[in-house]
Amino acid sequence: MSGRDAADGPERHPIREIARSAMLAAALHPFRSGVILAAVAAMLLPLVAAAAMGRGLEAQARQSVAAGADIHVTGERFGRAAPIPPAAVAAVA
């Protein structure tokens, strides 16, 4: 036993007790529970959206690699990535 007397009834699972306490708190304070739910959703939504976009970009990159790129040209200015000048585009094409 976990320190409870036999008169307390059957031993309850801790997760069930936490869930029961959460439901009771939500019933007692519905506005506060709604605000907390909205705040958690607002924090998680950008994370889930970013993960989904990352997976989509990864899938596109894998598809591009599987198809084989025709040519890949990059520009560099002062040691950093830069756009290709329009005159250079005509020379490459």
C-alpha positions as CSV (number, residue, x, y, z in Angstrom):
1,M,0.0,0.0,0.0
2,S,1.1,3.6,-0.5
3,G,0.5,4.8,3.1
4,R,-3.3,4.9,2.8
5,D,-5.6,3.1,5.2
6,A,-7.8,0.3,3.9
7,A,-10.8,2.4,4.9
8,D,-9.9,5.0,2.2
9,G,-11.1,2.5,-0.5
10,P,-9.2,1.1,-3.4
11,E,-5.9,2.6,-4.4
12,R,-6.2,5.1,-7.3
13,H,-3.8,5.5,-10.1
14,P,-1.9,8.9,-9.9
15,I,-2.6,9.8,-13.5
16,R,-6.3,9.3,-12.9
17,E,-6.1,11.5,-9.8
18,I,-4.4,14.3,-11.8
19,A,-7.0,14.0,-14.6
20,R,-9.8,14.1,-12.1
21,S,-8.3,17.2,-10.4
22,A,-7.9,18.9,-13.8
23,M,-11.5,18.2,-14.8
24,L,-12.7,19.6,-11.4
25,A,-10.6,22.7,-11.9
26,A,-11.9,23.2,-15.4
27,A,-15.5,22.8,-14.1
28,L,-14.9,25.3,-11.3
29,H,-13.1,27.9,-13.4
30,P,-14.1,27.6,-17.1
31,F,-12.9,31.0,-18.2
32,R,-9.4,30.5,-16.7
33,S,-9.2,27.0,-18.2
34,G,-10.2,28.4,-21.6
35,V,-7.5,31.1,-21.4
36,I,-4.9,28.6,-20.4
37,L,-5.9,26.3,-23.3
38,A,-5.8,29.2,-25.7
39,A,-2.3,30.2,-24.5
40,V,-1.0,26.7,-24.8
41,A,-2.5,26.4,-28.3
42,A,-0.9,29.7,-29.3
43,M,2.5,28.5,-28.1
44,L,2.2,25.1,-29.9
45,L,0.6,26.2,-33.1
46,P,3.8,27.9,-34.6
47,L,5.9,25.0,-33.5
48,V,3.7,22.4,-35.2
49,A,3.4,24.7,-38.3
50,A,7.1,25.1,-38.6
51,A,7.6,21.3,-38.2
52,A,5.1,20.7,-41.0
53,M,6.8,23.2,-43.3
54,G,10.2,21.7,-42.6
55,R,8.9,18.3,-43.5
56,G,7.4,19.7,-46.7
57,L,10.7,21.4,-47.7
58,E,12.6,18.2,-46.9
59,A,10.2,16.2,-49.2
60,Q,10.7,18.8,-52.0
61,A,14.5,18.7,-51.6
62,R,14.5,14.9,-51.7
63,Q,12.3,14.9,-54.8
64,S,14.6,17.5,-56.4
65,V,17.7,15.4,-55.6
66,A,16.1,12.3,-57.0
67,A,15.1,14.1,-60.2
68,G,18.6,15.4,-60.6
69,A,19.4,19.1,-60.9
70,D,20.3,20.6,-64.2
71,I,22.6,23.2,-62.8
72,H,23.1,24.9,-59.5
73,V,24.7,28.4,-59.5
74,T,25.3,30.4,-56.3
75,G,26.5,34.0,-55.8
76,E,28.9,35.2,-53.2
77,R,29.7,38.8,-52.2
78,F,32.0,39.7,-49.4
79,G,32.1,36.1,-48.2
80,R,28.3,35.8,-47.9
81,A,25.6,34.4,-50.1
82,A,24.3,37.0,-52.6
83,P,21.9,37.1,-55.6
84,I,23.2,36.4,-59.1
85,P,23.6,39.6,-61.2
86,P,21.3,39.6,-64.2
87,A,24.3,39.8,-66.6
88,A,25.7,36.6,-65.2
89,V,22.4,34.8,-65.6
90,A,22.5,35.5,-69.4
91,A,26.1,34.0,-69.5
92,V,25.1,30.8,-67.6
93,A,21.9,30.2,-69.6
